Amino acid sequence: MDLAQEDRPWGALSDLPGHPMMWVLILTEVVTFGLLFVTFAVTRAVHPDLFAAGQAQLDPALGGINTLVLITSGWLAALAVESRAGGRRTTARLQLGGAMALGAVFITIKLAEYIAKGQAGIGIETDTFFTLYFLLTGFHLLHVVLGIAILAAVAFSDSVENLKTGTAFWHMVDLVWVVMYPLIYLVG
C-alpha cells in the first residue's frame, strides 16, 4: 500500500468534511428519503384528486415558516464550524445552541400541525395522502430530533472535525426538508 492510500483510507470520502462514516449514513438517508419521495410522487400521479384534497387541508404557511427555521438553523451550524475553526469556542457553542433551539422550534411547529390534524379527525389512516404525509414528515421529524442530539454531542466534544461531522448531518436534515416542503405542501 502506498503512502497516499494510507493517508486516504476512505478513498473519496476522505475529502469530505467530518468523519467519513457520517457520509455513509447521510448517503443511506438520502437514498431512503429519495425512495419515499418517489413513492409519494408516483402515488400522487395515480390519485391526483385524493392528493389535491389532502394537500388543501395542509397549512403551507407553517411549512414555509419551518423551512425558514431549518435554513436559519443550518446557517448557524455552519457559522459554528467557522467560529470553532477560528478559535472562538464560546461563539461556536452559542451558535450551535441557536441551531438546536431553532430545531426545537421546528419540532414545536410540526407537533402543532399534527395536533391540529388530529383535532380535525385526520390521522395516519385517513387516506393514502395522509398515510404518506405522516410517514414522510414523521420520519423527517425523527431526524430533526436525532440531529439536535448530534449537535448537542458535538457542542460538548467540539473539535472542528466533530463540528463538521455533526453539521453535515444537520445540513442533510435541512436539505431533505427543502425538498419535502414543496413536494408535500405546494406541488399540485
Number of C-alpha atoms within 10 A of each C-alpha: 5 6 7 9 10 10 10 12 11 14 12 9 16 15 11 14 18 20 19 18 13 18 19 12 12 18 13 12 17 16 12 11 18 15 12 16 19 11 13 20 17 12 16 18 12 11 13 15 12 16 22 16 11 19 19 13 13 17 12 16 10 16 23 16 14 23 21 16 21 27 20 17 26 26 16 22 29 21 18 30 28 18 18 19 16 11 12 13 19 13 16 26 23 15 22 28 20 18 29 26 15 22 24 17 17 24 17 13 17 18 14 13 16 17 14 13 16 12 10 10 9 17 16 15 11 11 14 16 23 19 14 19 21 16 14 18 17 15 12 18 20 13 19 24 16 15 22 24 14 19 26 18 14 21 22 11 12 20 15 22 17 21 30 24 23 27 29 23 24 28 20 20 24 23 16 18 22 18 14 22 17 15 14 24 21 16 10 14
